[in-house]
Each structure stands twice: as structure tokens, then as C-alpha cells.
Amino acid sequence: MPKKITIVSAAAAVLLAGVIFAAVKMLPKTEKFSLPEQISVLFPEKNEIRIIGGEEFLAGCVRGQVQNAGYPLPEALKAVTAAQKSKILFALKNKSPAENPIADLTAGEDFPYIDKLPEKQSELSREIDKAIDDLPELLANGEPFDAQICRISAGRTDPSDCSPSVALPGDAVADGYKSVAGYTPEEVWQALGKPPAPYDPSEWFSDAVYADTGTLISITFCGREFSGAELRSALSLRSTAISPEYREDMFFFTCKGFGNNKGLSVCSASILAETGLSAEEILEIFFRG
């Protein structure tokens, strides 16, 4: 009799375990840090605010980051998406009402949201959606952080609070690494401030200071100092690694790389994925620890 009770109890236990396992599988997937269901986004160029689903906003930002990067392998897409998600979550938690009082976030370089890719890149859009479904969590001290992303580095990234300086020689031979933008003297002073007259445009810029990475730290324009980031923003240049030149009555600004030259390089993430590295290994290179 005792033996029979033991057998029945064991069978019941196995049945109960199976029921519990099935019930757990049916529960919705939960994450420690999830995007909100909706995010209000300001689009300054259109002067409009849109309400976008959290995961759709993440996908749109990744589309913006990789739209000119060919077809990154899945592990590269996961790495880019993980960094972008951490950046979104950090910005939502730490946003300043004074900076953006009417929306959660502002579309732009940090959040380059685009609705869709061209039809010829429809497969890439599907891969981005897959990356969101199988995403490593990128945290610093257990929390999302301001994970910087650039499209192409200047060949070596600048260090930031959460990422080291990383040598990326593959970026220096990538398509789109170097760009040149030309402006008339009038366009330059309209963007930076009118110089005192009479003036000689060849003397407007002086005392350029560069980091070892090639990033322009500061430059003087008619007695006023600008950082490389300020010059880039004022003239809508592609990067902060800027070299100005005046010739033939025009200013030419040569830029190396594409973006702020910090954090994860989308271009090098693709190169690293091609060597067989996983998304986690790629993230560890750009965001050590």
C-alpha cells in the first residue's frame, strides 16, 4: 500500500510540473527594462509631435542609424539596437522638461527616426524587427545609460563616460568616410556671426586644436571660440573631425567619419560581425564593463 501511494504521488508531481511549465510558457515575456507602450516625439523640422509605439520608435531609430550602412549582419543589428534602446531608456528617465517641455523625446541625431526604408531594403527592415525580439540588454551599473552611436568613426573614437577610445581602421576605408562641404563667406557668417568689417575671409579661422583622434576640440572664428561640435551643428557638417580651408572665394570643410565620433560605430559593428563576433562581444568592445 505505501508503495502504491508513492507511485501515485510521483505521477501527480510530474503532471503538476508539466502544468506549471506550460503555464509559465504562456505568460508574456517580461524584461527588466522595457520601452513604454507609447512615446511622444517632437520632429523639429516639421514642427509636429507624433505619438509612436515604443518598439516602433526603437526600430525607426535603428533604421535611421543603418539606412546607409549596406546590410549589417544580424549580430551587428542586435548590437546597434541594444545601444539605441539603452539610449532611449536613459533619455526618457533623465529628460529635462526645460529642454523638451512638450514631448518625451526629440527626433534628430541621437534619435534618427525614419518611418521606413526603401523597398529594396525591406529585408533589412525585417532583420531589425528580429533584432528587437532577441535583444541583449546593455546596462551600466545595472541601469540603461547614454550609449553613444556614430555611423562611421574618424578612425579612432573619442572616449566618453561609458566608452573607451577604440581604434577602428576599417572605418577609415569605408564608403562615406570623407566628405567635403563648400560654403560662401556670407553663408559662413550667417551661421556663425557676422565678422567686423573690413574683413579678410582667409583670416576668419585660426588656432584650431585637435584631439589625437582627429576630432576638432576648438577653433577661433573672428575672435570667438567654437567647439568642434558647435561648428558641426552650425554648418550641418557630417562629423566633428573638421578641417576648414579657404580657397577660390569659398570655404571648404573636410570631415572624416559620420557622427559625433563616440561610442559604437555602426560601420565597425558590421565589420566585427563579419568576423564572427556576437552582439555581446561587439558591445563589449565599445562599452567595456
C-alpha positions in Angstrom: 0.0 0.0 0.0 2.7 2.6 0.8 4.4 1.8 -2.4 1.2 2.5 -4.4 0.8 5.8 -2.7 4.4 6.7 -3.6 3.9 5.9 -7.3 0.6 7.9 -7.5 2.2 10.9 -5.8 5.2 10.9 -8.2 2.9 10.8 -11.2 0.9 13.6 -9.7 4.0 15.6 -9.2 5.2 15.1 -12.8 1.7 16.1 -14.0 1.7 19.2 -11.8 5.2 20.2 -13.0 4.1 19.9 -16.6 1.0 22.1 -16.0 3.2 24.7 -14.3 5.8 24.6 -17.1 3.0 25.1 -19.7 1.5 28.0 -17.7 4.9 29.7 -17.4 5.5 29.4 -21.2 2.1 31.1 -21.8 3.0 34.1 -19.7 4.0 37.2 -21.6 7.7 37.8 -21.9 8.9 40.4 -19.4 12.1 42.4 -19.3 13.7 44.3 -16.5 13.8 47.5 -18.6 11.0 47.7 -21.2 10.2 50.5 -23.5 6.9 52.3 -22.8 3.9 51.4 -25.0 3.9 55.0 -26.4 6.4 57.8 -26.8 5.7 61.4 -27.8 8.3 62.6 -30.3 8.9 66.1 -31.5 10.0 66.4 -35.1 11.5 70.0 -35.2 11.8 70.2 -39.0 8.1 69.6 -39.4 7.2 71.3 -36.2 4.9 68.4 -35.2 4.6 65.9 -32.4 3.8 62.3 -33.1 2.8 59.5 -30.7 4.8 56.4 -31.6 4.8 52.9 -30.1 7.9 52.3 -28.0 9.3 49.4 -30.1 8.3 51.1 -33.3 10.3 54.1 -32.2 13.3 51.9 -31.4 13.0 50.2 -34.8 12.7 53.6 -36.6 15.8 55.0 -34.9 17.8 51.8 -35.8 16.5 52.3 -39.4 17.9 55.8 -39.3 21.3 54.6 -38.0 21.8 51.9 -40.6 20.0 53.2 -43.6 23.3 53.9 -45.5 25.3 51.1 -43.9 24.5 48.4 -46.5 23.2 45.2 -45.0 24.7 44.7 -41.5 24.7 41.1 -40.2 22.1 40.2 -37.5 24.6 40.4 -34.7 25.6 43.9 -35.7 22.0 44.9 -35.8 21.5 43.5 -32.3 24.4 45.5 -31.0 23.2 48.7 -32.6 19.7 48.1 -31.4 20.8 47.3 -27.9 22.8 50.6 -27.7 19.9 52.6 -29.2 17.4 51.1 -26.7 19.7 51.9 -23.7 20.0 55.5 -25.0 16.2 55.8 -25.4 15.5 54.5 -21.9 18.2 56.7 -20.4 16.8 59.8 -22.2 13.2 59.1 -21.0 14.3 58.7 -17.4 16.6 61.8 -17.4 14.9 64.2 -19.8 14.8 67.8 -18.8 11.4 69.5 -19.0 13.1 72.7 -19.9 14.9 71.1 -22.9 11.7 69.5 -24.2 8.6 70.6 -22.4 6.1 69.3 -25.0 7.3 65.8 -25.9 9.2 62.9 -24.4 12.0 63.0 -27.0 13.2 65.0 -30.0 14.0 63.3 -33.3 17.5 64.1 -34.5 21.0 62.7 -34.4 20.5 60.9 -31.1 17.2 59.6 -32.3 17.3 59.5 -36.1 13.8 58.1 -36.5 12.6 57.3 -40.1 9.3 55.6 -40.9 10.5 53.1 -43.3 13.5 52.1 -45.5 13.3 51.9 -49.3 11.5 48.9 -50.7 14.9 47.4 -51.8 15.9 47.3 -48.1 12.7 45.6 -46.9 14.7 42.6 -45.8 16.8 44.8 -43.6 13.7 46.2 -42.0 12.6 42.6 -41.2 16.0 41.9 -39.7 15.7 45.0 -37.5 12.4 43.7 -36.2 14.0 40.3 -35.4 16.8 42.1 -33.6 14.3 43.7 -31.3 12.8 40.3 -30.5 16.2 38.9 -29.5 18.0 41.7 -27.9 20.9 41.7 -25.4 20.4 44.2 -22.5 23.0 46.9 -22.4 23.4 48.4 -18.9 26.0 50.3 -16.9 25.8 49.6 -13.1 22.6 47.8 -13.7 20.9 50.7 -15.4 20.4 52.0 -19.0 22.9 54.7 -20.0 23.6 57.3 -22.6 25.1 54.8 -25.1 26.7 56.9 -27.9 26.4 55.8 -31.5 28.1 57.1 -34.6 27.7 55.9 -38.2 31.4 56.0 -39.1 34.2 57.0 -36.7 37.2 59.2 -37.7 39.4 56.1 -37.4 39.6 56.1 -33.6 36.7 57.1 -31.4 36.8 59.7 -28.7 36.4 58.4 -25.1 33.2 59.2 -23.2 31.8 58.4 -19.8 30.8 54.9 -20.7 33.0 54.0 -23.7 36.8 54.0 -24.3 38.7 55.3 -27.2 38.8 52.5 -29.8 41.0 52.2 -32.9 38.8 51.4 -35.9 40.9 51.3 -39.0 38.1 49.7 -41.1 36.1 52.9 -40.8 38.9 54.9 -42.5 38.4 52.9 -45.7 34.6 52.8 -45.6 32.4 54.4 -48.2 31.3 57.8 -47.0 34.3 58.2 -44.6 35.4 61.5 -46.0 33.1 64.4 -47.1 33.6 68.0 -48.2 31.1 70.8 -47.8 31.5 74.1 -49.5 30.1 77.5 -48.3 30.4 81.1 -49.4 31.7 83.6 -46.9 28.2 85.0 -46.5 26.8 81.6 -45.6 29.5 81.1 -43.0 29.0 84.4 -41.3 25.2 83.9 -41.4 25.7 80.6 -39.5 28.5 81.8 -37.1 28.1 85.5 -36.7 29.0 88.5 -39.0 32.7 89.4 -38.7 33.7 93.1 -38.2 34.3 95.0 -41.5 36.6 95.4 -43.3 37.4 91.7 -43.3 39.5 89.1 -45.0 37.8 85.7 -45.1 41.2 83.9 -45.3 41.8 85.1 -41.7 38.5 84.2 -40.2 39.5 80.8 -38.8 42.6 80.4 -36.6 44.0 78.5 -33.6 42.5 75.1 -34.4 43.1 72.5 -31.6 42.7 68.8 -32.4 42.5 65.6 -30.3 44.7 62.7 -31.2 41.6 61.0 -32.7 41.3 63.8 -35.3 38.3 65.4 -33.6 38.3 69.3 -33.6 38.3 70.3 -30.0 38.1 74.1 -30.6 38.7 76.7 -33.3 38.6 80.5 -33.3 36.3 82.4 -35.7 36.9 86.1 -35.8 37.9 86.2 -32.1 35.1 83.9 -30.9 35.9 80.3 -29.9 33.7 77.4 -31.2 34.0 73.7 -30.2 34.0 71.2 -33.0 30.5 70.1 -32.0 29.3 73.7 -32.2 30.9 74.2 -35.6 29.4 71.0 -36.9 25.9 71.9 -35.7 26.0 75.4 -37.1 27.1 74.3 -40.5 25.3 70.9 -40.6 28.5 69.0 -41.2 28.8 65.2 -41.1 31.3 64.9 -38.2 33.3 66.6 -35.6 36.6 65.8 -37.3 36.7 69.0 -39.3 39.4 70.7 -41.3 38.5 74.2 -42.8 40.2 75.6 -45.8 39.6 78.9 -47.7 40.3 79.0 -51.5 38.7 80.4 -54.6 36.5 82.7 -52.5 34.9 79.7 -50.8 35.2 77.8 -47.5 35.6 74.1 -47.7 35.1 71.9 -44.6 36.6 68.4 -44.9 35.1 65.9 -42.4 36.3 62.5 -41.5 33.7 60.0 -40.3 29.9 60.5 -39.8 28.6 61.4 -36.4 30.0 62.5 -33.0 32.9 60.0 -33.1 31.9 58.4 -29.8 30.7 55.0 -28.6 29.6 52.3 -31.1 30.5 52.7 -34.8 27.7 51.2 -36.9 30.3 50.6 -39.7 32.8 48.8 -37.5 30.0 46.8 -35.8 29.2 45.4 -39.2 32.9 44.6 -39.8 33.2 42.9 -36.4 30.0 40.8 -37.1 31.5 39.6 -40.3 34.5 38.2 -38.3 32.1 36.1 -36.3 31.7 38.2 -33.2 28.4 38.1 -31.3 26.3 41.1 -30.4 27.5 40.8 -26.8 31.2 40.7 -27.9 30.7 43.7 -30.2 29.1 45.7 -27.4 32.0 44.8 -25.0 34.5 46.4 -27.4 32.7 49.7 -27.5 31.2 49.8 -23.9 33.7 47.9 -21.8 32.3 46.9 -18.4 
